[in-house]
């Protein structure tokens, strides 16, 4: 379903899903009691009176993309999970977590390859931004941060070079005017100087005047969080999100962590890292010690499904509550009406057909990651789709996986009757 949705419809959807949000700014109900928060359970489409055939067909497409009869694969390996009405309908995996020996496509011997599984841990890249955003909003709830306060209130040195009035909201919505990227790993020698470069950069656009997607926004938010809580980002994440939700497969990694069941990513020549396996792919996150607000997290399809369902539930899962329902409502409300074509909540993207496929609509939220990952949350049908791939293994230049992203969301959309599933 696309286009305008009536206030009555929107209100009904979000009351049913636990968010209590209406397009007409309907007042939020009391927070959902923790003891009543839905959790995901195992099931099947047939159990809900649904047809599993589109999901079976999507699994076959993923296998053919991972191991085509001829030519390069679309991605080396993948895992996908579909959840609907709090039921995990299906998981699938295809291809390899580790297949290649070099950046030219030279393959490892069969006995040295690692098959991708449904529980393989993937580098989720920019999906990390969603977790950073949740941590920021927890501090807003606690009163240690104000969304519309200047960032310089919490990190004074950020106020340099025309950023005095940049707000936390602008960082979360990518309207701060900061440029997309700085080669921190290349041009500065250590973590301190790299963070200083981010905090002291001059905006490329006047704050609040344009939408510019920028990793620097989330790096700055990491510094804000660490200043106001006194905790490093990885400790804060464990305390406030992954431990309460039981996300045992989600976290940051360093060079000292065992590779285990982690999917490999790129063979990097510059910087000279060789095959990146078990460490973060993003060079800037790597140069910051593997922990950053914009990238660095690793996770599984099951953990991300729990995270997604938590947001659809209005911030709770089982007996755990990580956010108030009113806060989640803010996060999934378009903050960028002044910038048509770039609808965003606080951290979350909204209504992006290129990867949300047939589930896309004004209320649909999610994000993608450069390594080949995506998370889609559809409040209209109470559905979650998680697709994790290592499409940069062995090279980032082998192409886009957007066809696969749209295919898996189209498959679930067809199953639950959200669309005809016609996205490419």
N, C-alpha and C positions, 0 to 999 in steps of 0.2 A: 504494500500500500504506500502510495506516495502522495505528495501534495499536502494541502491543508487538512487538518484534523480538527473537528469541532471541540470547543471547550468541554462540552459534556462528555465526549468520548475520551479525551485526554484525562479528565478528572477520574472517570471510572477506571481507566487502565491503571493509573498510579495508585488509586486507593486499593485496588485489588492486589497490586504488586508490593504494597507496603511503603511506597514512597509518598503517597498522599499529596500528589502535585497536580494542579490543573493549570492549563494555559492561561486561564483568567485569574491567576494568582490566588486560587482557592486556599483558604487557611489550612495549614498542615494539622493532621490529627496528632494525638499524643504518640510518642515513640512506641514502636512495636515492643511489647514485653519480651525480654530475652528468652523466656521459656517457650515462646510460641514461634520463634524464628524458624522458617523452613530450612531443611538441609537437603542435599542431593542424595538420592538413593538409586540403586541399580534397577534397571527395568528394560523395556523394549518398546518400539513403536506400536507393536501389535497389542501390547497391554493397554495402551491408551486409545486403541481403535484406529491407529494410523498405519499407513503403508510404508514399509521399510525400503521398498525398491529404490527410491531416489538416493538414499544413503548408501546402499549397496553399489549403485552405479557410480556414485562419487568416489567410493573406495577403489573401484576398478580404475577410474581415471587417474587417481593419485598414484596407483601402482604403475600405470603406463607412463605417467610423467616422470616418475623416478627411474624407471628402467625401460626406456623406449626401445623399440626394435632396432632403430637406427638413430644416429646423431646424439647430441648431448642431452642429458636429462634436464628437465626444468628445475629440479632440485635434487640434491643427493638423497635426502631422507626426510620423512615427515611423520607427524603424529597429529591426529584430529580427534576431537571430542564434541559430541552434540548433546545438549541437555535441553529439556522442554518440560515445563510444569513440574520442576524439581526432580525430574527423572533423567538419569543418564541413559540416553537412547542407544548410543553406540560409540565405540572407540575403534580407530583404525590406525595402522602404521604402514609405512612403505619405504623401501629403499634402505639407505645406509646412514648410520650415525658417523661412520668413518669409512671412506672408500678410497680416497686419493692419497698419493705419496708426494705430489708436487702441484704447483700452480698451473701446469700445462695439461693436466688431466691424466697423468701417469697413474695407473691404478695399483693399489697394494695387492699382494697375493691374496687369494680368497680366504686363506686361514687367518690373515691379519685384519681383515675388514670386520666392522661391527655393524650388525643389523640395527636399524631403527626399530624401537618398540614403543608401545603406548606409554611406558613409564620412562622413556629416555628423557634426560635433562637437556634442555636447549638454552642457548644464549638468547634471551628474549629482547635484547636491544632496547628500542624506545618504548616498549611496554613498561619498562622501568619507570617512565615518567608518570604513569598512573599511580604507582605506589608512592612516589615522592609527593604527588598531589594529595593523596590521602593523608600522608603525614603532616603536610602543611595545614590541611583543614582540621585535623585533630587539634593542632595548636591554636587555630582560630577558635574552635569550640572551648578550649581551656582559657581563652582570653590572653594568651601570651603573644598572639599575633592579631593584627587587624587587616582585613583584606584590602582596604583602600588606604592604608597607611603607606607612606613612602618606604621603600626598602632600606633607605639610608637611616631610618629610625633604628633599625636592628643591626645594620652593618654600615657604619658611617662612611667607610671608604668607598662604598658603592655610589655615593652621591657625587663623585667626580665626573667631569666632562659631560655635563648636560643631563645627568640622570637623577638629579635631585628629587624630582617629582614622580619618578617611576614607581608604580605601586606593585604590591604582591599580586593583585588581580591581573595586572598587565603581564606579569611574568607567566602566570598560569594560563592566560589566554593568547599568548604570543603576540601581544600588541605593545610590547615595551619599546620597540624600535631597534632592539639589538640585532646585530647581524647573525646569520645562521650558524656560523662556525668559525673557530680559530684553530690553527694547527698547534695546539698546546704542546703536544708530544715532541714537536719538531723545533719550535722556536723559543721555548723556555726550559731551563735545566732541571727544575724540581717542582714538587707539588706546591710549595709556597708561592713560587713565582708564577706558576700556571694559574692558580686561583687569583692572584693579584691581577693578572692580565685580564681575566674575566670581569673582575670587579671594577677595574679602571677603564674598560673599553668605552669609546665614544659611540653613541647610537648612530646607526646609519639612517634612521628616520626619526622624526620627532615622536617622543613617547605618546602613545594613544592615537597616532595619526594613520597607522597602517598595520596590516597583519603580516608579520614576518616570522615564520616558524624557525625557532632558534634553540639549539642545544644549550646555549649560554644562559637562557632563562632558568633552566632546571639546575644547572650548576650553581647559579647564584642562589636559588632556593635551598640547595643543599647547605650552603654556607649559612644562610639564615637559620635553618633548622638546627645546625650544630651550635650556633651562637646562643640561641634562646633556650635550648634544652641542655647544653653542656655535654651532649652525647654525640659520638660519631654516627653517621647515617646508618651504618649497618647495625649497630646496637639499637638505635631507635626503631628501625624496621622490625627487628626481632621482638622488641618489647611491645610495640603497639599494633603490629599486624600479623606477622607470620606465626608467632607463638600462640596468640589468642585464637587464630583461625586454624591452627594445626597444619600449617603449610610447610611440612618437613622437607620438601624438595625445592623450596624457593629461598634464594639468598645470593649474596655476592660471593665471588671466589677470588683467590689469590694464587700466585705461582706455587705456593706451598701445599695447596689442596690436591689430593689424589684425583686423577682424571676420572676414574670410575665409569659411570654410564653416561657421561656427558658427550653430546654430539660435537664433532670437530667443525671448525669454520674455515677460514681462509688460509692459504699459504701466502704469507706476507714477506715481500722482499724489502720494501721500504715502509716502515722500519723493518730491520732484518730479524723477524721473529720466527721465520719458518712456518710450519703448519701449526696454526693456533688451535690448541686442543686442551680444554679445561680452564683456559683463561678467557677473559672478555675479548671479543673481537674489536670493539670500538677502540681506536688508538688513543683518543683523549681519556676515556675511562681507564684504560690500561695505564696511561701515564700518571693517573691520579691514584694509583695503587689498586685499581680494580673496583673502586667504590665511587660512584658518582650519582648525581640526581637525574642525569639524562640517559644513562645506559649503565650496564654492568650486572644486572640481575639475571640469574638463571632460574628456570622453573620447568614444570611439567604441565601437561594438559589438565590433569586432575586438579592440581593446585590452582591453576588459573580459572578453572570452572568454579571452584569454591569462591575465589575472589570475585568473579563476575556475579555469581548468585548472591553473594553478600551485598553487592551494590543494588541488584534488583530487589532484594529484600528490604532495602532502606537502611543498610549499614549493619545488619546483624546476620548471624549464622549460628544455628543451634543456641547455645547458651552464651555466645560471645557477641558483644556489640563493639564495633570499632568506630562507628560514626552515628550521629543522630540522623533520623530520617530527613529532617529539614536540611541538614548539611548535604546529604546525598542529592536531595532535590535541587539544591544550588549547583552542585557539580554536574548534573545532567541537564541543566537548563542553558539554552543558548545565551552566551554572554556577548556575542559578536554580531549583533544585529546591524551594527554600523558598518560591517564589512561583509557584504553579500558574497556568498560563495565560500565563506570560511566559517561555517557554524561550529562553535566550540563551547563546551561547558568549561568547568574549572579542571583543566588537565585532560579531559576527555574530548575526543572528536565526536561530531554528530553528523548523521545523514551523509555518509560517504559511499555512494554506490559502487565505486571501483573495487572495494573489498567487502562491503556489506551486502552486495548483490541484492537479491530479492527481499532481504530483511530490511533494507535501507528505508528510512523515513525520518521525519522530523524528530522523533523521540529516540531513534536508535543510536547507541553510543558505542565507542570502542577506540582502538588504536592499532597501529601497525608498528613493526620493528624492522630495521634495515636487514637483519640477518634472514628475514623471511618468515616473520611471525605476525599473527593478528588475533585480536580478541573482539568479538561482536556481542553486544548485549541488546536484546530486543524486548522492551517492556510490554509491547502490544501482545506478544504471545508468551511472555515469561520464558524466553529462550536464551541460551548461551552457546556460541560456537567458538571453539579454540582451535586454531591451526598453527602448529609450530613446524618450521622447516629449517634446514641449514643450507639455504639456497646459495650462500657465499662459499660453500665448500666445493671446489677448491679456490674459486675465483669469484669476485663480486661482479665481474664483467660478463658472466654467462647469461644474463637476462633477468627479466622481471617474473615474479610468480603471481602477479595479479590475476591471471586466469584461474589459478588454483584457489586463490582466496575467494573469488566470486563464485566459483563452482561449488565449494562446500557450503557457503551461505545460501546459495540458490537451492541446493539440495534440501536443506532443512526448511527453507521457506515453502518449498513445494509440499513437503510432508505435512506441515502445520497449516497450510492453506493461506499463507501470507501473500503469495504471488504465483505467477505461472512459472517462475524460475527461468526467465529468459535472458539473464545477464550473460555477457560473453565469457 
